[in-house]
């Protein structure tokens, strides 16, 4: 996008322009002066405790082509606007209109994996663009839209939610054609207030689009909302059926079927729930009039993002790095997944955060689930995980990540061992892996 086009979109005023700046092209938009690159445009946002305007000089020193500003400054190549956040929204909505189709994805767990799987599959047919990382909130979504590359045909965007109304707000920006709900569980209940509010908030993904995809188990909660719209379900009893899922030494194997067609897949990831995510992908393909079975073979080469189920090996130890985040639903899946593996099994769990008044009981339930599982040893870390520790005889509670790594090494000495590590983002459980590989 050229600077002159940007000025027209924003109705902004160019201040201190350098020669030929109007014809210069903005490669990307950035809100972080620390990571800015040449020919990017810096968008300084304002919050309660910070003001990005103080980093404009730093951004320009690093090669920023220009910047947005709410203040008439002396720096070169500024675009004066009333509100930098609203300007970013304008850019994002302008770029979104150039896409043929937009898929919006939300869920308590599985939304990032579903997005990544869908990106792999759709890239066979279209120039596809998707949310990078976890830029799925009120700032991340407009920034992601602003960086839609020229020529992109389909966009896949994550919509995150911490409370009722969040998805509705983001949906207005994204204006998605197909809404995907991956799952609903006790995530962010501290802000949502209750599981019922989580159901309500996640269900906002269906308000705008005419086409939707959801788990068969959740259809009773949303049937009335979806009445008169085109929807497809996935799951063991869904329109898209997920069957015979089990774990092997090479990864997770299962069958996806639709009507009279089926495909058997081996995905090189240890994650029982990944086949539900693939079911959601198949649902989107159905809405796009693409054969939802024949297109999935490419997923056998899928490589997960770091911290989202990728595996690492050291001697007789196989490390399953699922440290990016955690909630009761995803931890339950991790326990069930690990239980299916053959060999010694260790799970390392850090606190599940943002559960509010439900935290104690939900952590206790995790302990009970472990007690009734095929896991050999559970190592707990964090004050909330003490509740889980007290509910199982298989548990060890440690307060130091170096000690956790050492204990894993001790337990893994004798035979082939799988260790799965998981915790909320704030617990930084990946540090245990750093010590393990040390």
Buried (B, 14 or more C-beta within 10 A) or exposed (E): BEBEEBBEBBEBEBBEBEEEBBEBEBBBBBBEBEEBEEBBBBBBBEEEEEEBBEBBBEBBEBEBBBBBBBEEBEBEBBBBBEEBBEBBBBBBBBBBEEBEBBBBBBBBBBBBBBBBBBBBBBBEEBBBBBBEEBBBBEBBBBBBBBBBEEEBBBBBBBBBBBBBEBBBBBBEBBBBBBBBBBBBBBBBBBBBBEBEBBBBBBBBBBEBBEBBBBBBBBBEBBEEBBEEEEBBBBBBEBBBBBEEBEBEEEBBBBBBBBEEEEBEBEBBBBBBBBBBBBBBBBBBBBBBEBEBBEBBEEBEEBEBBEBBBBBBEBEEBBBBBBBBBBBBBBBBBBBBBBBBBEEBBBBBBBBBBBBBEBBEEBBBBBBEBBBEBEBBBBBBBBEBBBBBBEBBEBBBBBEEBEBBBBBBBEBBEEEBBBBBBBBBBEBEBBBBBEBBEE
